[in-house]
Each structure stands twice: as structure tokens, then as C-alpha cells.
Amino acid sequence: MSPALFDLRGRKALVTGASRGIGRALAEALAAAGADVAVAARATGALVELCDAIEAKGRRAVPVALDVTDVARCRAATAEAARALGGLDILINNAGVEEVCPSLEVEEALWDRILDTNLKGAFFCAQAAARVMKADGHGGAIVNLCSLTSEVGIPTAVPYGSSKTGLLGMTRALAAEWAPLGIRVNAIAPGYFRTAMTEVFYGSEGWQRAMLGKIPLGRFGELGDLAGTAVFLASDASAYVTGQCLAVDGGFLAAA
């Protein structure tokens, strides 16, 4: 197998929610594979340092202000990224929020905040990117960040799980609809990764022991574990793969 299948040189990517955690790791992975990257987040301060780090390694990087709950901004930011990079071949739909709450206590504002970010925002970013890709006529790759909650029910995470289950359905439907345009749509479902968003869980040693007992590989995920999957789904190595969700979970779902 030729390493060229995974080569992203000449590709232009937009990564949402890129200021920290998984989004930052995926932006760095795409750049390491050769892509130029537009990195997006609500606050651009942290993105400047990320852009400097990427450019120090020889790739181009531009920061883009984006609150994915603002549909007009999803469209404008995508167009801005495409102009700055000279096109758009890859979208990583990573922006997301999570908040644990017993379902009997969920308020409308919490529901709307999570669904608007994780599902509605992801759709309108995908739509904006697909419009650019269609106009360019070269197709492209969209990768959505789903979750284990796309497949299994997690107590106190009903809004989050609903958003991520919807995102999986969206991934499959868009893959079927946009295949004639040469646009592949896939997803990654990370398992248990310790990030700023998930830190609330890791404060309990009891929770950690219980969860590790459910992971066949016996450890939590590290951000680098996601790099290969993202590059695979963004590259020609997955040219005949669309509508799929790859779980990077240490075997959690297999053993569930």
C-alpha cells in the first residue's frame, strides 16, 4: 500500500472547535499529513498559538471566529476559510458541548444549547462546506465527531446522546445524498478521552476504575489515538468509504 494514499498535501481543511482537546489534535494531525488548515472556535485567542505551531512545521494555518449556533456565521466562516486557503476539501465537524443532568431536571435552555451546537451547527457547517465543494467540482470529505452515545444510552446524558444519535443519522443521510457530488461523509465516535469537556467524570477514582473495567484495551484514549482515523477518513485511503462511523474506543462497544 502506498503512503501516498494518506498524503493530504494540497488539501484544504476546516476544523471546528479547534481551540483545544480533540479539535486541536485533529487539526494538528491533518497538518502533519500535509493539509493547510483553517481552525475555528468562538474565541480566536487560543487559535493564534495553534496556527503558529502548525506554520512552524511548514503548513499554512488561519484562525476563523465561529459560533456554530449562528447559522449565518457557519456560512460566512466556511466561505472565509475557503477564500483564505484557496479552496476547501475537508471539514472536521468537531465543535460540541456536553453537560450531565438528570433527565427529569433538563430545562429547555440546556436542551437547545446542546442540540443547537452538536447537531444543528454540525448540519449547517456541513451544508456550507458541501456548497463550496460542489461549486469547486472536486468533491471532498466531511468527518463528523459522533460519540459512544450515538450507539448506547448513557444516564444523565440524554440531550447529548440525542444530539450525537441525530448526528450519526445525519452522517448516513448526507453520505447517501452527496455521494453523486463526490462528497464523502463519515464519522468518528471517540471513546473515553480525558479533555476539558469530559474532565468532570475523571474526578472520581471509582468512576475511572469502573470504566476501565469496560474497556478491553485497559486504558483511556489519548488524543494521538484519533489522528490516524481522521487522516484516513480525510484522505484517498478511504475513497470508497462513506456513511460510516468508526469507533475509536479501545473495544468498549465491542464488549458492551
C-alpha positions, 0 to 999 in steps of 0.5 A: 500500500502506498503512503501516498494514499494518506498524503493530504498535501494540497488539501484544504481543511476546516476544523471546528472547535479547534481551540483545544482537546480533540479539535486541536489534535485533529487539526494538528494531525491533518497538518502533519499529513500535509493539509493547510488548515483553517481552525475555528472556535468562538474565541480566536485567542487560543487559535493564534498559538495553534496556527503558529505551531502548525506554520512552524512545521511548514503548513499554512494555518488561519484562525476563523471566529465561529459560533456554530449556533449562528447559522449565518456565521457557519456560512460566512466562516466556511466561505472565509476559510475557503477564500483564505486557503484557496479552496476547501476539501475537508471539514472536521465537524468537531465543535460540541458541548456536553453537560450531565443532568438528570433527565427529569431536571433538563430545562429547555435552555440546556436542551437547545444549547446542546442540540443547537451546537452538536447537531444543528451547527454540525448540519449547517457547517456541513451544508456550507462546506458541501456548497463550496465543494460542489461549486469547486467540482472536486468533491471532498470529505466531511468527518463528523465527531459522533460519540459512544452515545450515538450507539448506547444510552448513557444516564444523565446524558440524554440531550447529548446522546440525542444530539450525537444519535441525530448526528450519526443519522445525519452522517448516513443521510448526507453520505447517501445524498452527496455521494453523486457530488463526490462528497464523502461523509463519515464519522468518528465516535471517540471513546473515553478521552480525558479533555476539558469537556469530559474532565468532570467524570475523571474526578472520581477514582471509582468512576475511572476504575469502573470504566476501565473495567469496560474497556478491553484495551485497559486504558483511556484514549489519548488524543494521538489515538484519533489522528490516524482515523481522521487522516484516513477518513480525510484522505484517498485511503478511504475513497470508497468509504462513506456513511460510516462511523468508526469507533475509536474506543479501545473495544468498549462497544465491542464488549458492551 
